[in-house]
Amino acid sequence: MPLLRILCLHGYTQNALSFSKKTAVLRRTLKDVADLVYITAPHIVPIPTLETPEARENDQLENLEPEAVPYGWWRGPDYKGFDESLTVLQQVLEKQGPFDGVLGFSQGASMASLLQLLLERPHLSPTMNGYKHNPFKFAIMVSGFEPRNEALISWYTNKYPVLQSSQLHEKTTENGVGERIAETTTTTTTTTTMHQDDKTHEEPPLPSPSPLAYLYGVQGASMHIIGRNDVIIEPERSEGLLKHYTNKKPVVLYHDGGHYLPSNAASRQAYKTFVQSFI
C-alpha cells in the first residue's frame, strides 16, 4: 500500500532542515503510514535573537549553520511576500505533488490552513485561480492561528452555493453548517412530444440544479494541536481557527506544554490514528 504524502511547512524563522529535525519523532511515528516532504519558505527574515533593528539589518547570515538560517512565509502585519509564497507552493505542488495532506507549525500552520482552503476554492486567490490539485484530505496544524488580515479572513467567511439536483433532501453538518434553501428553480425550456392525435403537447419544465446550501470555511478534515502554556501563539488564538472548520468536526489535541509539537506516547498515538484514517 503506498504511503500518504504530507507537505510540511515550517514556522517563522525556521527552514526545512530545522523543522525536519524538530519533527523527527513524528516522522518515525508515521514511517509506515506517510512520507513527510519538507520545503523552505522563500523569504529570509531577521534573526530573532538579535535585539535591535540595526543588528538585525547587519546580521551575518553567511556565518550561520544551514539549519539556523531564518525563513518565513510572509513578513509583518501587511503579509508582505504572501503571494510569492503561494507561487512557490504552487510550484512545489506541481513538481513534487500530489500530496494527500499538509502539516504546518505556527506561521506554517496558518499557511497550511490557507493552502487547504485554496485547493478547495482556488478562485479566491488570483495566484491560485485556475490551478488544479486535488484538495487535501487533511491538515495538521500545530500552534496555528487565523490570519490577522481582513482579505484573508474573507476567504474563510465567503459563502458559496452547493449545487444539487432539484430533488432536495435535508443535509446538515454536525455543527449545522449551511442554510437550507426553501425554493427550487426550474428551467424555462420544455420538452415537446407528438401523440397519436398529432397534437403537440408540452411536457413539464425540466428541473435545473438549485443550491442546497451555502457553505463556507474549509471543508476538509483537520487536526489542531494546541499548547495550553503557549506564550507565542496563545491557546485562544489557535482556537480561533476552529470556527473555520465546521464541515468536518476538527480533531483537537491539547497539551500542557508551550510552542512545540508534543511527542509523548499519547500524542504519537493520536497523530498516527488521525493520519491512518485517510489510507
C-alpha positions as CSV (number, residue, x, y, z in Angstrom):
1,M,0.0,0.0,0.0
2,P,1.5,3.4,-1.0
3,L,2.3,5.8,1.7
4,L,0.4,9.0,2.1
5,R,2.3,12.1,1.2
6,I,2.3,15.1,3.6
7,L,3.6,18.5,2.7
8,C,5.4,20.1,5.7
9,L,5.5,23.8,6.3
10,H,7.9,25.2,8.9
11,G,7.3,28.0,11.3
12,Y,8.6,31.6,11.2
13,T,12.5,31.8,11.4
14,Q,12.8,28.1,10.7
15,N,13.5,26.2,7.5
16,A,13.0,22.7,6.0
17,L,16.1,21.3,7.7
18,S,15.4,22.6,11.2
19,F,11.7,21.6,11.0
20,S,12.7,18.2,9.9
21,K,14.9,17.8,12.9
22,K,12.2,19.1,15.3
23,T,9.7,16.6,13.9
24,A,11.9,13.6,13.8
25,V,9.8,11.7,16.4
26,L,6.6,12.4,14.3
27,R,8.4,11.2,11.2
28,R,9.3,7.9,12.9
29,T,5.8,7.5,14.2
30,L,4.4,7.8,10.7
31,K,7.1,5.9,8.9
32,D,4.7,3.1,7.9
33,V,1.9,5.4,7.1
34,A,3.2,8.6,5.4
35,D,6.1,10.2,3.7
36,L,6.8,13.7,5.0
37,V,8.1,16.2,2.4
38,Y,9.7,19.4,3.9
39,I,10.2,22.6,2.0
40,T,11.6,26.0,2.9
41,A,9.7,29.3,2.6
42,P,11.1,31.8,0.1
43,H,11.7,34.8,2.4
44,I,14.8,35.3,4.6
45,V,13.7,37.0,7.8
46,P,15.6,38.8,10.6
47,I,17.4,36.6,13.2
48,P,15.0,36.7,16.2
49,T,17.8,36.6,18.8
50,L,19.3,40.0,17.7
51,E,18.0,42.7,20.0
52,T,18.0,45.8,17.9
53,P,16.8,46.6,14.3
54,E,20.3,47.8,13.4
55,A,21.8,44.5,14.5
56,R,19.1,42.6,12.5
57,E,19.9,44.6,9.4
58,N,23.6,43.9,9.7
59,D,23.3,40.2,10.7
60,Q,25.7,37.9,9.0
61,L,23.6,35.1,7.6
62,E,26.6,33.5,6.0
63,N,28.0,32.7,9.4
64,L,25.0,30.7,10.4
65,E,24.7,26.9,10.1
66,P,22.2,25.9,7.3
67,E,19.5,24.9,9.8
68,A,19.8,28.2,11.6
69,V,19.1,30.4,8.6
70,P,15.7,32.0,9.3
71,Y,12.9,31.9,6.7
72,G,9.2,32.9,6.7
73,W,6.1,32.7,4.6
74,W,5.4,36.4,5.0
75,R,6.7,39.4,6.8
76,G,4.9,41.8,9.0
77,P,1.2,42.6,9.6
78,D,0.8,43.6,6.0
79,Y,1.6,40.0,5.0
80,K,4.5,41.2,2.7
81,G,5.6,38.3,0.4
82,F,2.5,36.2,0.9
83,D,1.6,35.9,-2.8
84,E,5.2,35.0,-3.6
85,S,5.0,32.2,-1.1
86,L,1.8,31.0,-2.7
87,T,3.6,30.9,-6.1
88,V,6.3,28.8,-4.5
89,L,3.8,26.4,-3.0
90,Q,2.0,26.1,-6.3
91,Q,5.3,25.1,-8.0
92,V,6.0,22.6,-5.2
93,L,2.6,21.0,-5.7
94,E,3.2,20.8,-9.4
95,K,6.8,19.4,-9.3
96,Q,6.7,17.3,-6.1
97,G,3.0,16.5,-5.7
98,P,0.4,15.3,-5.5
99,F,0.0,15.5,-1.7
100,D,-2.7,13.9,0.5
101,G,-2.3,16.3,3.4
102,V,-0.4,19.2,4.9
103,L,1.4,19.7,8.2
104,G,2.3,23.2,9.5
105,F,3.8,24.7,12.6
106,S,2.9,28.2,13.8
107,Q,3.1,30.6,10.8
108,G,3.4,27.5,8.7
109,A,0.2,26.1,10.2
110,S,-1.6,29.3,9.3
111,M,-0.3,29.0,5.8
112,A,-1.2,25.3,5.7
113,S,-4.8,26.1,6.6
114,L,-5.0,28.8,3.9
115,L,-3.5,26.4,1.3
116,Q,-6.0,23.7,2.3
117,L,-8.8,26.3,1.7
118,L,-7.4,27.5,-1.6
119,L,-7.1,24.0,-3.0
120,E,-10.8,23.7,-2.4
121,R,-11.6,27.1,-3.8
122,P,-8.6,28.3,-5.9
123,H,-10.7,31.2,-7.4
124,L,-10.4,33.1,-4.1
125,S,-6.7,33.9,-4.9
126,P,-5.5,35.4,-8.2
127,T,-2.3,33.5,-7.6
128,M,-4.1,30.1,-7.4
129,N,-7.1,30.8,-9.7
130,G,-7.4,28.0,-12.2
131,Y,-4.8,25.8,-10.5
132,K,-5.8,22.2,-10.2
133,H,-4.6,19.9,-7.4
134,N,-6.9,17.6,-5.5
135,P,-8.0,19.2,-2.2
136,F,-6.0,18.0,0.8
137,K,-7.7,15.2,2.6
138,F,-6.5,16.6,5.9
139,A,-4.4,19.3,7.5
140,I,-2.4,19.1,10.8
141,M,-1.8,22.4,12.4
142,V,0.5,22.9,15.4
143,S,0.1,26.2,17.2
144,G,-1.8,27.5,14.2
145,F,-3.8,30.8,14.1
146,E,-6.2,32.5,11.8
147,P,-4.7,35.4,9.8
148,R,-4.9,39.0,11.0
149,N,-5.7,40.2,7.6
150,E,-9.3,41.1,6.5
151,A,-8.8,40.0,2.9
152,L,-7.5,36.6,4.0
153,I,-10.2,36.2,6.7
154,S,-12.8,36.9,4.0
155,W,-11.6,33.7,2.1
156,Y,-12.9,31.7,5.1
157,T,-16.1,33.6,5.6
158,N,-17.1,33.9,1.9
159,K,-20.2,31.7,1.4
160,Y,-20.7,29.7,-1.8
161,P,-23.6,27.6,-3.0
162,V,-23.5,23.8,-3.2
163,L,-25.4,22.7,-6.3
164,Q,-27.6,19.7,-6.2
165,S,-30.4,18.3,-8.3
166,S,-33.9,19.8,-7.7
167,Q,-34.8,16.8,-5.6
168,L,-33.6,18.4,-2.5
169,H,-33.0,16.5,0.7
170,E,-32.1,17.6,4.1
171,K,-28.4,17.7,4.7
172,T,-26.8,19.4,7.6
173,T,-23.4,19.0,9.1
174,E,-22.7,18.1,12.7
175,N,-22.5,21.8,13.5
176,G,-25.4,22.9,11.3
177,V,-23.3,24.4,8.6
178,G,-25.3,25.7,5.7
179,E,-28.6,27.4,5.2
180,R,-31.5,25.4,3.8
181,I,-32.8,26.8,0.6
182,A,-36.6,26.6,0.6
183,E,-37.3,27.3,-3.1
184,T,-36.1,25.4,-6.2
185,T,-35.6,26.9,-9.6
186,T,-36.6,25.4,-12.9
187,T,-35.5,25.9,-16.5
188,T,-37.8,27.7,-18.9
189,T,-37.2,25.1,-21.7
190,T,-39.8,22.5,-22.3
191,T,-39.8,19.1,-24.0
192,T,-42.2,18.7,-26.9
193,T,-43.7,15.3,-27.8
194,M,-46.2,14.1,-30.6
195,H,-49.1,11.9,-29.6
196,Q,-51.4,9.8,-31.7
197,D,-53.8,12.7,-32.3
198,D,-50.9,14.6,-33.8
199,K,-51.3,17.4,-31.4
200,T,-48.3,19.0,-29.8
201,H,-48.0,18.6,-26.0
202,E,-45.6,20.4,-23.8
203,E,-44.0,18.3,-21.0
204,P,-43.5,19.9,-17.6
205,P,-40.3,22.0,-17.4
206,L,-37.2,20.1,-16.6
207,P,-35.8,20.9,-13.2
208,S,-32.4,22.7,-13.1
209,P,-29.8,22.3,-10.3
210,S,-30.5,24.5,-7.4
211,P,-28.4,25.3,-4.3
212,L,-29.0,23.1,-1.4
213,A,-26.9,25.1,1.0
214,Y,-24.4,27.9,1.3
215,L,-21.1,26.6,2.7
216,Y,-18.1,28.5,4.0
217,G,-14.7,27.8,5.5
218,V,-12.7,24.7,5.0
219,Q,-14.5,21.5,4.0
220,G,-11.6,19.1,4.6
221,A,-10.6,17.3,7.8
222,S,-8.2,18.9,10.3
223,M,-6.2,18.2,13.5
224,H,-5.3,21.1,15.7
225,I,-2.5,20.8,18.3
226,I,-2.7,23.5,21.0
227,G,-0.4,24.1,23.9
228,R,-2.1,25.4,27.0
229,N,1.0,27.2,28.0
230,D,2.0,28.5,24.6
231,V,3.0,32.2,25.1
232,I,3.9,32.8,21.5
233,I,0.6,31.7,19.9
234,E,-1.8,31.7,22.9
235,P,-4.4,28.9,23.0
236,E,-7.2,31.3,22.4
237,R,-5.7,32.5,19.1
238,S,-5.2,28.9,18.0
239,E,-8.8,28.1,18.9
240,G,-9.8,30.9,16.5
241,L,-9.1,28.6,13.6
242,L,-11.6,26.1,14.7
243,K,-14.6,28.1,13.7
244,H,-13.5,27.8,10.1
245,Y,-13.6,24.0,10.2
246,T,-17.3,23.3,10.7
247,N,-18.0,20.8,7.8
248,K,-15.9,18.0,9.4
249,K,-15.5,18.2,13.1
250,P,-11.9,19.2,13.9
251,V,-9.8,16.9,16.0
252,V,-8.3,19.0,18.8
253,L,-5.3,17.8,20.8
254,Y,-4.4,19.9,23.8
255,H,-1.2,19.5,25.7
256,D,0.2,21.2,28.8
257,G,3.4,22.4,27.1
258,G,4.2,25.5,25.1
259,H,5.1,26.3,21.5
260,Y,6.1,22.9,20.2
261,L,4.8,19.6,18.9
262,P,4.4,17.2,21.8
263,S,6.0,13.8,21.4
264,N,4.7,11.7,24.3
265,A,3.2,8.3,23.8
266,A,-0.4,9.6,23.8
267,S,0.3,12.3,21.3
268,R,2.2,10.0,19.0
269,Q,-0.8,7.6,19.0
270,A,-3.2,10.4,18.3
271,Y,-1.1,11.5,15.3
272,K,-1.0,8.0,13.9
273,T,-4.6,7.3,14.4
274,F,-5.6,10.5,12.7
275,V,-3.4,10.1,9.6
276,Q,-4.2,6.4,9.3
277,S,-7.8,7.2,8.9
278,F,-7.1,8.6,5.4
279,I,-5.4,5.5,3.9
